[in-house]
Amino acid sequence: MIRFLLLLVVFGLGLLAAGLWFGQMHHMRTAVPQALPGWTEALPDDAGLRGGRMPLAGTGFLPPVEVTWEALPPDTGGLRWRVRATGDGIDLSGDLTVSFWPDTARLSGVAGTVALDRVGGGQADLDGLLVLREGAAEARGLLRSPVVSVGLSGELRGIEAGGAAFGDGPVTATIAEDGGWRAEMRLAGGASPVAGSLDGAISRRTAALDVVVARDGSLPSGFRDLLSRVGRPEGDGWRVTIDVPLY
C-alpha cells in the first residue's frame, strides 16, 4: 500500500511537471490564477516554459524590444534558458537560470550591441555603438516583489555628438537593489577627451547627466558655443550637468 501511494505521488508530480513544461500561460491563468505573481501579467497567453516571446514597449529613451527565450538543459543551479532581446538597433543575449524553487533568477553572459542613434527615438543628436561584453543580473523574490541587481561593462565606439567625433572608450553600468542605477564612461581619440556619468533610479523619469569635456582646439566652434551655453568652465574644459528625460 505504501509503495502504491509513493508511486502515485511520483506519477502525480510527473504529470504536474509535464503540464507546467508543455503548458502555456493561458493554461496557468485558467488553472491557478491566484498563484501567479503580478509580473506574469505582461506575458502573452502563448508563452511557455519551453520557449516564447514577449514584446516590451519603448520607454521614449529606448525603442521597443522583443524578448524571446528558449529552454536549455538544466544544471545544478536550476532551470536554464537562452534569452535574447532585439529591437531597432538593439541585439542583446544571455543565459537565464531560475532556481528549482523559483524564487531566484540569474542572468549571465549578457553581450550584444545597442546603436546609439536610436536612443531617444533618434532625436538625441548622438551616434555610435554601445558594445556590451560582460553583464550579469540577479532577481530575488520572484514569487513576491522581485529585488533586482545588475552589473554591465563594455565599450563605446565611434561616438559622435553635436557634430563632433569623440572616439572610443570603456563604459560600465550598475543597478543596485534599492533601484538606483549609475553608468560611467570615458572617451578618447576624438576631438577632445570626455568623462561622464549618468545617475538615476528605476522609479524616476529622469536621470542626472554629469559630463566633463576637456578644452581642445579641435572641437568645432559650434560645439564650443553649445558647451558655453549649457555648461560651465572647469579647469581646462567645461562641465555639463543636466537632467535627461527617460520616458
ChimeraX commands (.cxc) that place a marker at each C-alpha (Angstrom):
marker #1 position 0.00,0.00,0.00 radius 0.5
marker #1 position 2.78,2.47,0.93 radius 0.5
marker #1 position 4.64,1.58,-2.26 radius 0.5
marker #1 position 1.48,2.19,-4.29 radius 0.5
marker #1 position 0.95,5.59,-2.65 radius 0.5
marker #1 position 4.58,6.51,-3.33 radius 0.5
marker #1 position 4.24,5.58,-6.99 radius 0.5
marker #1 position 1.01,7.55,-7.16 radius 0.5
marker #1 position 2.69,10.66,-5.74 radius 0.5
marker #1 position 5.62,10.33,-8.16 radius 0.5
marker #1 position 3.22,9.85,-11.06 radius 0.5
marker #1 position 1.20,12.89,-9.99 radius 0.5
marker #1 position 4.31,15.06,-9.68 radius 0.5
marker #1 position 5.43,13.88,-13.11 radius 0.5
marker #1 position 2.10,14.86,-14.64 radius 0.5
marker #1 position 2.27,18.25,-12.89 radius 0.5
marker #1 position 5.83,18.87,-14.14 radius 0.5
marker #1 position 4.89,17.83,-17.68 radius 0.5
marker #1 position 1.86,20.10,-17.60 radius 0.5
marker #1 position 3.96,23.06,-16.48 radius 0.5
marker #1 position 6.71,22.33,-19.03 radius 0.5
marker #1 position 4.47,21.85,-22.06 radius 0.5
marker #1 position 1.71,24.23,-20.98 radius 0.5
marker #1 position 1.29,27.89,-21.85 radius 0.5
marker #1 position 0.33,30.96,-19.84 radius 0.5
marker #1 position -3.34,30.75,-20.76 radius 0.5
marker #1 position -3.43,27.26,-19.19 radius 0.5
marker #1 position -1.91,28.63,-15.96 radius 0.5
marker #1 position -4.28,31.61,-15.90 radius 0.5
marker #1 position -7.22,29.23,-16.19 radius 0.5
marker #1 position -5.98,26.60,-13.73 radius 0.5
marker #1 position -4.27,28.58,-10.93 radius 0.5
marker #1 position -4.82,32.34,-11.48 radius 0.5
marker #1 position -4.35,33.21,-7.79 radius 0.5
marker #1 position -0.93,31.51,-7.67 radius 0.5
marker #1 position 0.65,33.69,-10.37 radius 0.5
marker #1 position 2.76,36.71,-9.26 radius 0.5
marker #1 position 1.79,40.10,-10.65 radius 0.5
marker #1 position 4.76,40.40,-13.03 radius 0.5
marker #1 position 3.43,37.46,-15.10 radius 0.5
marker #1 position 0.57,39.67,-16.36 radius 0.5
marker #1 position 2.94,41.01,-19.04 radius 0.5
marker #1 position 3.45,37.55,-20.55 radius 0.5
marker #1 position 1.41,36.67,-23.68 radius 0.5
marker #1 position -1.06,33.79,-23.46 radius 0.5
marker #1 position 1.03,31.58,-25.78 radius 0.5
marker #1 position 4.24,31.97,-23.75 radius 0.5
marker #1 position 5.51,28.81,-22.06 radius 0.5
marker #1 position 8.47,27.39,-20.17 radius 0.5
marker #1 position 9.97,25.70,-23.23 radius 0.5
marker #1 position 10.05,28.95,-25.20 radius 0.5
marker #1 position 8.18,32.07,-26.07 radius 0.5
marker #1 position 8.34,35.74,-26.85 radius 0.5
marker #1 position 7.19,38.92,-25.13 radius 0.5
marker #1 position 7.06,42.44,-26.63 radius 0.5
marker #1 position 8.15,45.30,-24.38 radius 0.5
marker #1 position 7.05,48.85,-25.11 radius 0.5
marker #1 position 9.64,51.55,-25.69 radius 0.5
marker #1 position 10.47,53.97,-22.88 radius 0.5
marker #1 position 10.99,57.06,-25.00 radius 0.5
marker #1 position 14.69,56.69,-24.24 radius 0.5
marker #1 position 14.97,53.21,-25.78 radius 0.5
marker #1 position 12.93,51.77,-28.68 radius 0.5
marker #1 position 10.53,48.83,-28.24 radius 0.5
marker #1 position 12.16,45.41,-27.97 radius 0.5
marker #1 position 11.01,41.81,-28.23 radius 0.5
marker #1 position 12.30,39.32,-25.67 radius 0.5
marker #1 position 12.49,35.67,-26.71 radius 0.5
marker #1 position 13.57,32.62,-24.72 radius 0.5
marker #1 position 14.43,29.00,-25.49 radius 0.5
marker #1 position 14.98,26.24,-22.93 radius 0.5
marker #1 position 18.47,24.83,-22.32 radius 0.5
marker #1 position 19.36,21.63,-20.41 radius 0.5
marker #1 position 19.05,22.28,-16.64 radius 0.5
marker #1 position 22.06,22.09,-14.34 radius 0.5
marker #1 position 22.59,22.02,-10.57 radius 0.5
marker #1 position 21.68,25.71,-10.35 radius 0.5
marker #1 position 18.19,25.23,-11.75 radius 0.5
marker #1 position 16.26,25.52,-14.99 radius 0.5
marker #1 position 18.02,27.37,-17.82 radius 0.5
marker #1 position 17.07,29.38,-20.89 radius 0.5
marker #1 position 18.81,31.28,-23.67 radius 0.5
marker #1 position 17.30,34.77,-23.69 radius 0.5
marker #1 position 17.54,37.40,-26.43 radius 0.5
marker #1 position 16.29,41.00,-26.71 radius 0.5
marker #1 position 16.05,42.52,-30.19 radius 0.5
marker #1 position 14.69,45.80,-31.49 radius 0.5
marker #1 position 15.55,48.77,-33.67 radius 0.5
marker #1 position 19.34,48.91,-33.25 radius 0.5
marker #1 position 19.31,46.53,-30.25 radius 0.5
marker #1 position 20.60,42.95,-30.14 radius 0.5
marker #1 position 21.40,41.53,-26.68 radius 0.5
marker #1 position 21.51,37.97,-25.38 radius 0.5
marker #1 position 22.40,35.99,-22.26 radius 0.5
marker #1 position 21.69,32.84,-20.25 radius 0.5
marker #1 position 18.93,32.82,-17.62 radius 0.5
marker #1 position 18.94,30.39,-14.69 radius 0.5
marker #1 position 15.95,30.05,-12.34 radius 0.5
marker #1 position 16.38,28.07,-9.12 radius 0.5
marker #1 position 14.34,24.87,-8.83 radius 0.5
marker #1 position 12.34,26.56,-6.09 radius 0.5
marker #1 position 11.53,29.50,-8.40 radius 0.5
marker #1 position 12.42,32.38,-6.11 radius 0.5
marker #1 position 15.77,33.48,-7.64 radius 0.5
marker #1 position 16.75,34.19,-11.23 radius 0.5
marker #1 position 20.24,34.92,-12.53 radius 0.5
marker #1 position 21.13,36.31,-15.95 radius 0.5
marker #1 position 24.74,35.75,-17.01 radius 0.5
marker #1 position 26.92,36.18,-20.07 radius 0.5
marker #1 position 24.98,39.21,-21.29 radius 0.5
marker #1 position 26.53,40.55,-24.50 radius 0.5
marker #1 position 25.48,42.40,-27.63 radius 0.5
marker #1 position 25.13,45.84,-29.17 radius 0.5
marker #1 position 22.96,48.96,-28.94 radius 0.5
marker #1 position 23.00,51.54,-31.76 radius 0.5
marker #1 position 23.05,54.91,-30.01 radius 0.5
marker #1 position 21.47,56.77,-32.91 radius 0.5
marker #1 position 18.19,55.08,-31.89 radius 0.5
marker #1 position 18.39,56.38,-28.32 radius 0.5
marker #1 position 15.69,58.95,-27.59 radius 0.5
marker #1 position 13.75,57.96,-30.67 radius 0.5
marker #1 position 16.64,59.06,-32.87 radius 0.5
marker #1 position 16.31,62.66,-31.64 radius 0.5
marker #1 position 19.27,62.74,-29.24 radius 0.5
marker #1 position 21.89,64.03,-31.74 radius 0.5
marker #1 position 24.02,61.05,-30.76 radius 0.5
marker #1 position 25.70,58.41,-32.89 radius 0.5
marker #1 position 27.94,55.43,-32.27 radius 0.5
marker #1 position 27.73,51.92,-30.86 radius 0.5
marker #1 position 27.48,50.52,-27.35 radius 0.5
marker #1 position 29.11,47.09,-27.24 radius 0.5
marker #1 position 28.32,45.07,-24.11 radius 0.5
marker #1 position 30.96,42.45,-23.42 radius 0.5
marker #1 position 30.04,41.17,-19.99 radius 0.5
marker #1 position 26.89,41.52,-17.96 radius 0.5
marker #1 position 25.07,39.81,-15.12 radius 0.5
marker #1 position 21.86,40.35,-13.19 radius 0.5
marker #1 position 20.09,38.75,-10.27 radius 0.5
marker #1 position 16.45,38.95,-9.19 radius 0.5
marker #1 position 15.40,37.61,-5.79 radius 0.5
marker #1 position 11.85,37.21,-4.56 radius 0.5
marker #1 position 10.23,36.21,-7.86 radius 0.5
marker #1 position 7.22,34.81,-6.04 radius 0.5
marker #1 position 6.71,38.14,-4.27 radius 0.5
marker #1 position 8.14,41.52,-5.34 radius 0.5
marker #1 position 11.46,40.95,-7.14 radius 0.5
marker #1 position 14.60,42.75,-5.93 radius 0.5
marker #1 position 16.99,43.25,-8.84 radius 0.5
marker #1 position 20.72,44.00,-9.09 radius 0.5
marker #1 position 22.67,44.39,-12.35 radius 0.5
marker #1 position 26.27,44.90,-13.46 radius 0.5
marker #1 position 27.35,45.60,-17.05 radius 0.5
marker #1 position 30.63,46.50,-18.74 radius 0.5
marker #1 position 31.55,47.20,-22.34 radius 0.5
marker #1 position 32.83,49.75,-24.79 radius 0.5
marker #1 position 31.58,52.82,-26.61 radius 0.5
marker #1 position 32.71,53.01,-30.24 radius 0.5
marker #1 position 32.73,55.84,-32.76 radius 0.5
marker #1 position 30.84,58.27,-30.56 radius 0.5
marker #1 position 29.63,61.46,-32.23 radius 0.5
marker #1 position 27.59,64.24,-30.65 radius 0.5
marker #1 position 26.77,67.76,-31.78 radius 0.5
marker #1 position 28.75,67.33,-34.98 radius 0.5
marker #1 position 31.95,66.35,-33.14 radius 0.5
marker #1 position 33.64,62.92,-33.03 radius 0.5
marker #1 position 34.85,61.80,-29.59 radius 0.5
marker #1 position 36.34,58.37,-30.29 radius 0.5
marker #1 position 36.04,55.25,-28.17 radius 0.5
marker #1 position 36.25,54.22,-24.53 radius 0.5
marker #1 position 35.04,51.93,-21.72 radius 0.5
marker #1 position 31.60,52.06,-20.13 radius 0.5
marker #1 position 30.17,50.41,-17.00 radius 0.5
marker #1 position 26.68,50.36,-15.50 radius 0.5
marker #1 position 25.19,49.07,-12.26 radius 0.5
marker #1 position 21.70,48.80,-10.81 radius 0.5
marker #1 position 21.55,48.45,-7.02 radius 0.5
marker #1 position 18.94,46.53,-5.06 radius 0.5
marker #1 position 17.28,49.79,-4.00 radius 0.5
marker #1 position 16.57,50.61,-7.65 radius 0.5
marker #1 position 19.26,53.25,-8.05 radius 0.5
marker #1 position 21.49,52.93,-11.10 radius 0.5
marker #1 position 24.67,54.53,-12.43 radius 0.5
marker #1 position 26.53,54.45,-15.75 radius 0.5
marker #1 position 30.09,55.75,-16.23 radius 0.5
marker #1 position 32.11,56.27,-19.41 radius 0.5
marker #1 position 35.35,57.72,-20.75 radius 0.5
marker #1 position 36.14,58.64,-24.35 radius 0.5
marker #1 position 39.46,59.33,-26.07 radius 0.5
marker #1 position 40.89,59.50,-29.57 radius 0.5
marker #1 position 38.49,62.12,-30.87 radius 0.5
marker #1 position 38.12,65.89,-30.81 radius 0.5
marker #1 position 38.55,66.05,-27.03 radius 0.5
marker #1 position 38.76,63.69,-24.03 radius 0.5
marker #1 position 35.40,63.18,-22.30 radius 0.5
marker #1 position 34.44,61.63,-18.96 radius 0.5
marker #1 position 30.93,61.37,-17.63 radius 0.5
marker #1 position 28.27,59.61,-15.60 radius 0.5
marker #1 position 24.51,59.14,-15.69 radius 0.5
marker #1 position 22.67,58.55,-12.41 radius 0.5
marker #1 position 19.05,57.64,-11.91 radius 0.5
marker #1 position 16.53,55.30,-10.28 radius 0.5
marker #1 position 14.09,52.82,-11.77 radius 0.5
marker #1 position 11.22,54.81,-10.26 radius 0.5
marker #1 position 12.41,58.16,-11.71 radius 0.5
marker #1 position 11.52,59.56,-15.12 radius 0.5
marker #1 position 14.79,61.49,-15.46 radius 0.5
marker #1 position 18.49,60.80,-14.94 radius 0.5
marker #1 position 21.26,63.20,-13.93 radius 0.5
marker #1 position 23.94,63.58,-16.59 radius 0.5
marker #1 position 27.36,64.88,-15.47 radius 0.5
marker #1 position 29.97,65.28,-18.25 radius 0.5
marker #1 position 33.41,66.90,-18.31 radius 0.5
marker #1 position 34.78,67.87,-21.75 radius 0.5
marker #1 position 38.42,68.96,-21.99 radius 0.5
marker #1 position 39.16,72.19,-23.83 radius 0.5
marker #1 position 40.76,71.28,-27.14 radius 0.5
marker #1 position 41.48,73.25,-30.29 radius 0.5
marker #1 position 40.00,70.52,-32.49 radius 0.5
marker #1 position 36.49,70.96,-31.08 radius 0.5
marker #1 position 34.16,72.51,-33.69 radius 0.5
marker #1 position 33.29,76.11,-32.90 radius 0.5
marker #1 position 29.58,75.27,-32.82 radius 0.5
marker #1 position 30.16,72.62,-30.16 radius 0.5
marker #1 position 32.27,75.07,-28.13 radius 0.5
marker #1 position 29.41,77.56,-28.26 radius 0.5
marker #1 position 26.99,74.83,-27.10 radius 0.5
marker #1 position 29.25,73.96,-24.15 radius 0.5
marker #1 position 29.47,77.61,-23.19 radius 0.5
marker #1 position 25.66,77.85,-23.11 radius 0.5
marker #1 position 24.76,74.62,-21.30 radius 0.5
marker #1 position 27.92,74.08,-19.23 radius 0.5
marker #1 position 30.32,75.99,-17.02 radius 0.5
marker #1 position 34.11,76.40,-17.20 radius 0.5
marker #1 position 36.03,73.93,-15.06 radius 0.5
marker #1 position 39.80,73.51,-15.12 radius 0.5
marker #1 position 40.91,73.31,-18.72 radius 0.5
marker #1 position 37.44,72.47,-20.04 radius 0.5
marker #1 position 33.69,72.53,-19.38 radius 0.5
marker #1 position 31.36,70.67,-17.05 radius 0.5
marker #1 position 27.76,69.96,-18.11 radius 0.5
marker #1 position 25.17,68.82,-15.55 radius 0.5
marker #1 position 21.62,68.37,-16.85 radius 0.5
marker #1 position 18.59,66.16,-16.28 radius 0.5
marker #1 position 17.86,63.77,-19.14 radius 0.5
marker #1 position 14.24,62.61,-19.70 radius 0.5
marker #1 position 13.98,58.82,-19.96 radius 0.5
marker #1 position 10.24,58.33,-20.56 radius 0.5
marker link #1:1,2 radius 0.2
marker link #1:2,3 radius 0.2
marker link #1:3,4 radius 0.2
marker link #1:4,5 radius 0.2
marker link #1:5,6 radius 0.2
marker link #1:6,7 radius 0.2
marker link #1:7,8 radius 0.2
marker link #1:8,9 radius 0.2
marker link #1:9,10 radius 0.2
marker link #1:10,11 radius 0.2
marker link #1:11,12 radius 0.2
marker link #1:12,13 radius 0.2
marker link #1:13,14 radius 0.2
marker link #1:14,15 radius 0.2
marker link #1:15,16 radius 0.2
marker link #1:16,17 radius 0.2
marker link #1:17,18 radius 0.2
marker link #1:18,19 radius 0.2
marker link #1:19,20 radius 0.2
marker link #1:20,21 radius 0.2
marker link #1:21,22 radius 0.2
marker link #1:22,23 radius 0.2
marker link #1:23,24 radius 0.2
marker link #1:24,25 radius 0.2
marker link #1:25,26 radius 0.2
marker link #1:26,27 radius 0.2
marker link #1:27,28 radius 0.2
marker link #1:28,29 radius 0.2
marker link #1:29,30 radius 0.2
marker link #1:30,31 radius 0.2
marker link #1:31,32 radius 0.2
marker link #1:32,33 radius 0.2
marker link #1:33,34 radius 0.2
marker link #1:34,35 radius 0.2
marker link #1:35,36 radius 0.2
marker link #1:36,37 radius 0.2
marker link #1:37,38 radius 0.2
marker link #1:38,39 radius 0.2
marker link #1:39,40 radius 0.2
marker link #1:40,41 radius 0.2
marker link #1:41,42 radius 0.2
marker link #1:42,43 radius 0.2
marker link #1:43,44 radius 0.2
marker link #1:44,45 radius 0.2
marker link #1:45,46 radius 0.2
marker link #1:46,47 radius 0.2
marker link #1:47,48 radius 0.2
marker link #1:48,49 radius 0.2
marker link #1:49,50 radius 0.2
marker link #1:50,51 radius 0.2
marker link #1:51,52 radius 0.2
marker link #1:52,53 radius 0.2
marker link #1:53,54 radius 0.2
marker link #1:54,55 radius 0.2
marker link #1:55,56 radius 0.2
marker link #1:56,57 radius 0.2
marker link #1:57,58 radius 0.2
marker link #1:58,59 radius 0.2
marker link #1:59,60 radius 0.2
marker link #1:60,61 radius 0.2
marker link #1:61,62 radius 0.2
marker link #1:62,63 radius 0.2
marker link #1:63,64 radius 0.2
marker link #1:64,65 radius 0.2
marker link #1:65,66 radius 0.2
marker link #1:66,67 radius 0.2
marker link #1:67,68 radius 0.2
marker link #1:68,69 radius 0.2
marker link #1:69,70 radius 0.2
marker link #1:70,71 radius 0.2
marker link #1:71,72 radius 0.2
marker link #1:72,73 radius 0.2
marker link #1:73,74 radius 0.2
marker link #1:74,75 radius 0.2
marker link #1:75,76 radius 0.2
marker link #1:76,77 radius 0.2
marker link #1:77,78 radius 0.2
marker link #1:78,79 radius 0.2
marker link #1:79,80 radius 0.2
marker link #1:80,81 radius 0.2
marker link #1:81,82 radius 0.2
marker link #1:82,83 radius 0.2
marker link #1:83,84 radius 0.2
marker link #1:84,85 radius 0.2
marker link #1:85,86 radius 0.2
marker link #1:86,87 radius 0.2
marker link #1:87,88 radius 0.2
marker link #1:88,89 radius 0.2
marker link #1:89,90 radius 0.2
marker link #1:90,91 radius 0.2
marker link #1:91,92 radius 0.2
marker link #1:92,93 radius 0.2
marker link #1:93,94 radius 0.2
marker link #1:94,95 radius 0.2
marker link #1:95,96 radius 0.2
marker link #1:96,97 radius 0.2
marker link #1:97,98 radius 0.2
marker link #1:98,99 radius 0.2
marker link #1:99,100 radius 0.2
marker link #1:100,101 radius 0.2
marker link #1:101,102 radius 0.2
marker link #1:102,103 radius 0.2
marker link #1:103,104 radius 0.2
marker link #1:104,105 radius 0.2
marker link #1:105,106 radius 0.2
marker link #1:106,107 radius 0.2
marker link #1:107,108 radius 0.2
marker link #1:108,109 radius 0.2
marker link #1:109,110 radius 0.2
marker link #1:110,111 radius 0.2
marker link #1:111,112 radius 0.2
marker link #1:112,113 radius 0.2
marker link #1:113,114 radius 0.2
marker link #1:114,115 radius 0.2
marker link #1:115,116 radius 0.2
marker link #1:116,117 radius 0.2
marker link #1:117,118 radius 0.2
marker link #1:118,119 radius 0.2
marker link #1:119,120 radius 0.2
marker link #1:120,121 radius 0.2
marker link #1:121,122 radius 0.2
marker link #1:122,123 radius 0.2
marker link #1:123,124 radius 0.2
marker link #1:124,125 radius 0.2
marker link #1:125,126 radius 0.2
marker link #1:126,127 radius 0.2
marker link #1:127,128 radius 0.2
marker link #1:128,129 radius 0.2
marker link #1:129,130 radius 0.2
marker link #1:130,131 radius 0.2
marker link #1:131,132 radius 0.2
marker link #1:132,133 radius 0.2
marker link #1:133,134 radius 0.2
marker link #1:134,135 radius 0.2
marker link #1:135,136 radius 0.2
marker link #1:136,137 radius 0.2
marker link #1:137,138 radius 0.2
marker link #1:138,139 radius 0.2
marker link #1:139,140 radius 0.2
marker link #1:140,141 radius 0.2
marker link #1:141,142 radius 0.2
marker link #1:142,143 radius 0.2
marker link #1:143,144 radius 0.2
marker link #1:144,145 radius 0.2
marker link #1:145,146 radius 0.2
marker link #1:146,147 radius 0.2
marker link #1:147,148 radius 0.2
marker link #1:148,149 radius 0.2
marker link #1:149,150 radius 0.2
marker link #1:150,151 radius 0.2
marker link #1:151,152 radius 0.2
marker link #1:152,153 radius 0.2
marker link #1:153,154 radius 0.2
marker link #1:154,155 radius 0.2
marker link #1:155,156 radius 0.2
marker link #1:156,157 radius 0.2
marker link #1:157,158 radius 0.2
marker link #1:158,159 radius 0.2
marker link #1:159,160 radius 0.2
marker link #1:160,161 radius 0.2
marker link #1:161,162 radius 0.2
marker link #1:162,163 radius 0.2
marker link #1:163,164 radius 0.2
marker link #1:164,165 radius 0.2
marker link #1:165,166 radius 0.2
marker link #1:166,167 radius 0.2
marker link #1:167,168 radius 0.2
marker link #1:168,169 radius 0.2
marker link #1:169,170 radius 0.2
marker link #1:170,171 radius 0.2
marker link #1:171,172 radius 0.2
marker link #1:172,173 radius 0.2
marker link #1:173,174 radius 0.2
marker link #1:174,175 radius 0.2
marker link #1:175,176 radius 0.2
marker link #1:176,177 radius 0.2
marker link #1:177,178 radius 0.2
marker link #1:178,179 radius 0.2
marker link #1:179,180 radius 0.2
marker link #1:180,181 radius 0.2
marker link #1:181,182 radius 0.2
marker link #1:182,183 radius 0.2
marker link #1:183,184 radius 0.2
marker link #1:184,185 radius 0.2
marker link #1:185,186 radius 0.2
marker link #1:186,187 radius 0.2
marker link #1:187,188 radius 0.2
marker link #1:188,189 radius 0.2
marker link #1:189,190 radius 0.2
marker link #1:190,191 radius 0.2
marker link #1:191,192 radius 0.2
marker link #1:192,193 radius 0.2
marker link #1:193,194 radius 0.2
marker link #1:194,195 radius 0.2
marker link #1:195,196 radius 0.2
marker link #1:196,197 radius 0.2
marker link #1:197,198 radius 0.2
marker link #1:198,199 radius 0.2
marker link #1:199,200 radius 0.2
marker link #1:200,201 radius 0.2
marker link #1:201,202 radius 0.2
marker link #1:202,203 radius 0.2
marker link #1:203,204 radius 0.2
marker link #1:204,205 radius 0.2
marker link #1:205,206 radius 0.2
marker link #1:206,207 radius 0.2
marker link #1:207,208 radius 0.2
marker link #1:208,209 radius 0.2
marker link #1:209,210 radius 0.2
marker link #1:210,211 radius 0.2
marker link #1:211,212 radius 0.2
marker link #1:212,213 radius 0.2
marker link #1:213,214 radius 0.2
marker link #1:214,215 radius 0.2
marker link #1:215,216 radius 0.2
marker link #1:216,217 radius 0.2
marker link #1:217,218 radius 0.2
marker link #1:218,219 radius 0.2
marker link #1:219,220 radius 0.2
marker link #1:220,221 radius 0.2
marker link #1:221,222 radius 0.2
marker link #1:222,223 radius 0.2
marker link #1:223,224 radius 0.2
marker link #1:224,225 radius 0.2
marker link #1:225,226 radius 0.2
marker link #1:226,227 radius 0.2
marker link #1:227,228 radius 0.2
marker link #1:228,229 radius 0.2
marker link #1:229,230 radius 0.2
marker link #1:230,231 radius 0.2
marker link #1:231,232 radius 0.2
marker link #1:232,233 radius 0.2
marker link #1:233,234 radius 0.2
marker link #1:234,235 radius 0.2
marker link #1:235,236 radius 0.2
marker link #1:236,237 radius 0.2
marker link #1:237,238 radius 0.2
marker link #1:238,239 radius 0.2
marker link #1:239,240 radius 0.2
marker link #1:240,241 radius 0.2
marker link #1:241,242 radius 0.2
marker link #1:242,243 radius 0.2
marker link #1:243,244 radius 0.2
marker link #1:244,245 radius 0.2
marker link #1:245,246 radius 0.2
marker link #1:246,247 radius 0.2
view
